[in-house]
C-alpha cells in the first residue's frame, strides 16, 4: 500500500469516526430534547390540574350544589372519600348562612414532581359573602394551599389539599 493510499484510508477512517460521533451526539441531543418536552408537559399538566382543583375549592355557592361536585370530580383516594362525606354538611352550612365564595388562582408553582406524584403550592384571591359579612358585601379572602396530586391513568387527581395560609 502506497503512502497516498494509507493517507486516504486514514482520512476515510477519520471521517467515518467523526460521522459516527456526530450521529451519536445528535441522537443524544434528540433524546435530551424529548425528555425535556416530557418534563415540561408533566409540569404543565400538574399545574393545570392543581389550578382547576383549587379554583373549584374556592368557588362555592349556597344556591348551586354543583360547585361542591366540581371539587370531588378532581379528587381521588381518601381525600375524595373525606370530601364526599363532609360535602352534605358543607352544603347545609352554605345554605344556612347563604354563603358565596368566589376566587381565582393568582399564582402556582410545582414544588415536587415525579412521573406519578406531584406537589403544588397555589395562592388565591377572592371574596366571601354570607350572613356574617352582610349579604351583598363581599369580604376579601386570600388563601394559600398545598395540593398533592397523583397520576391516575392519564389524569392528575388531588389526593390532598391543605390550607397553608391566608388573610382576610
matplotlib code that plots the C-alpha trace (Angstrom):
import matplotlib.pyplot as plt

x = [0.0, 1.4, 1.7, -1.1, -3.4, -2.6, -3.2, -6.5, -7.6, -6.7, -8.7, -11.7, -11.5, -11.3, -14.3, -16.2, -15.3, -16.4, -19.7, -20.4, -19.5, -21.8, -24.6, -24.3, -24.3, -27.3, -29.2, -28.3, -29.4, -32.7, -33.3, -32.5, -35.0, -37.6, -37.0, -37.3, -40.6, -42.0, -40.9, -42.4, -45.6, -45.8, -45.3, -48.0, -50.4, -49.7, -50.2, -53.4, -54.9, -53.9, -55.3, -58.6, -58.9, -58.1, -60.4, -63.2, -62.4, -62.6, -65.7, -68.7, -72.3, -75.1, -77.6, -75.5, -74.7, -72.7, -70.0, -69.3, -69.3, -66.5, -64.1, -65.0, -64.5, -60.8, -60.1, -59.1, -58.5, -59.0, -59.3, -62.2, -63.9, -63.5, -64.7, -67.8, -68.6, -68.3, -69.9, -73.5, -72.7, -70.8, -73.8, -76.1, -73.8, -73.5, -77.3, -77.9, -75.5, -76.3, -72.6, -71.0, -67.2, -65.5, -61.9, -59.1, -55.6, -53.2, -50.0, -49.0, -45.7, -44.6, -42.6, -42.0, -42.8, -42.2, -43.8, -46.8, -46.9, -46.6, -46.9, -48.1, -48.4, -51.1, -52.2, -55.7, -57.6, -61.3, -64.2, -66.7, -70.2, -72.6, -75.0, -71.9, -70.3, -73.6, -75.2, -74.2, -71.0, -68.3, -65.2, -61.8, -60.1, -56.5, -55.6, -52.6, -52.9, -50.6, -52.0, -50.7, -51.6, -51.4, -51.4, -54.4, -54.5, -53.9, -55.3, -53.7, -56.1, -55.9, -55.0, -54.6, -55.5, -54.1, -54.7, -51.3, -52.1, -54.2, -55.5, -58.9]
y = [0.0, 3.3, 6.3, 8.1, 5.2, 4.9, 8.6, 8.3, 5.2, 7.1, 10.1, 7.9, 6.2, 9.6, 10.9, 7.7, 8.1, 11.7, 10.8, 8.2, 10.6, 13.3, 10.8, 9.7, 13.3, 14.1, 11.0, 12.0, 15.6, 14.4, 12.2, 15.1, 17.3, 14.6, 14.2, 18.0, 18.1, 15.2, 17.0, 20.3, 18.6, 16.9, 20.3, 21.9, 19.1, 19.1, 22.9, 22.8, 20.1, 21.8, 25.2, 23.5, 21.8, 24.9, 27.1, 24.6, 24.7, 28.5, 28.9, 27.6, 28.8, 28.0, 28.0, 25.8, 22.3, 21.6, 23.8, 21.1, 18.4, 20.2, 19.5, 15.8, 15.5, 16.3, 14.3, 10.7, 8.3, 9.2, 12.9, 12.3, 10.0, 12.5, 15.4, 13.5, 12.5, 16.2, 17.8, 17.3, 19.1, 21.8, 22.3, 22.6, 25.3, 27.1, 27.2, 28.2, 31.2, 31.9, 31.8, 32.6, 32.2, 33.3, 33.3, 32.5, 31.2, 34.1, 32.0, 28.4, 26.5, 22.9, 22.2, 18.4, 16.2, 12.6, 10.6, 9.7, 12.2, 15.9, 18.7, 22.2, 25.4, 27.8, 31.2, 32.6, 35.8, 36.2, 37.2, 35.6, 36.9, 35.3, 36.5, 37.2, 39.5, 41.3, 39.9, 41.7, 43.0, 40.5, 40.4, 39.8, 36.5, 35.4, 31.8, 29.5, 25.8, 22.8, 20.3, 16.8, 15.1, 11.5, 10.4, 8.1, 6.8, 9.9, 12.4, 14.2, 14.0, 15.6, 13.2, 16.0, 19.7, 21.5, 25.1, 26.6, 30.3, 33.2, 36.5, 38.1]
z = [0.0, -1.0, 1.3, -0.6, -0.2, 3.5, 3.9, 2.0, 4.1, 7.3, 6.1, 5.3, 8.7, 10.5, 8.5, 9.3, 13.0, 13.0, 11.3, 13.9, 16.7, 15.2, 14.8, 18.4, 19.7, 17.5, 18.9, 22.5, 21.9, 20.4, 23.4, 25.8, 24.0, 24.1, 27.9, 28.3, 26.4, 28.5, 31.7, 30.6, 29.6, 33.0, 34.8, 32.7, 33.3, 37.1, 37.3, 35.3, 37.4, 40.7, 39.5, 38.5, 41.9, 43.9, 41.7, 42.4, 46.1, 46.4, 44.3, 46.3, 46.3, 48.7, 45.7, 43.4, 44.7, 41.5, 42.9, 45.5, 42.9, 41.0, 43.8, 44.0, 40.2, 40.5, 43.7, 44.4, 47.3, 50.9, 50.1, 47.8, 50.3, 53.1, 50.9, 49.8, 53.4, 54.5, 51.5, 52.7, 55.9, 54.0, 51.6, 54.7, 56.3, 52.9, 52.6, 56.3, 56.0, 52.3, 51.7, 48.3, 47.9, 44.7, 43.8, 41.3, 41.4, 41.1, 41.1, 41.5, 41.4, 41.4, 44.4, 43.7, 40.8, 39.7, 36.9, 39.2, 42.1, 42.4, 45.0, 44.0, 46.1, 44.9, 46.1, 45.5, 45.8, 46.1, 48.2, 50.6, 51.4, 53.8, 56.6, 58.7, 56.2, 55.4, 52.3, 49.2, 50.9, 49.9, 52.1, 50.6, 51.1, 50.2, 50.6, 50.0, 49.5, 49.2, 46.7, 46.4, 43.1, 42.0, 38.4, 37.8, 34.2, 32.1, 34.7, 37.7, 40.6, 44.0, 46.8, 49.5, 49.6, 52.6, 53.7, 54.4, 54.9, 54.1, 55.2, 55.3]

ax = plt.figure().add_subplot(projection="3d")
ax.plot(x, y, z, "-o")
ax.set_aspect("equal")
plt.show()
